[in-house]
């Protein structure tokens, strides 16, 4: 009855929200995809972590630890608990910080200066 009422109202039934472990893993994938280290959704979690290590990506060790916890929780049926979720949040923050630091350390193109005629050199 409730389902029919929601559908008649034009509302949608919400799927069960993603577990914190899955949200952390997906956030990690997005961060590396934005940084150009991996295509979002390409390959499984272990392939993703190995690719980051092989490419020497910043924060790869933090990423690998988060992937390990994610796999244990999602596919191993293990309850990583609040400590595990806190560790996942910490490793996600560490990986993001490493990506930011690498982005800031990248040399940028030479700034073009205005000449006395107002043209850029």
Buried (B, 14 or more C-beta within 10 A) or exposed (E): EEEEEEEEEEEEEEEEEEBBBEBBBBBBBEBBBEBEBBEEEEEEBEEBBBBBEEEEBBBBBBBBBBBBBBBBBBEEEEEBEEEBBEBBBEBBEBBBEBBBEBEEEEEEEEEEEEEEEEEEE
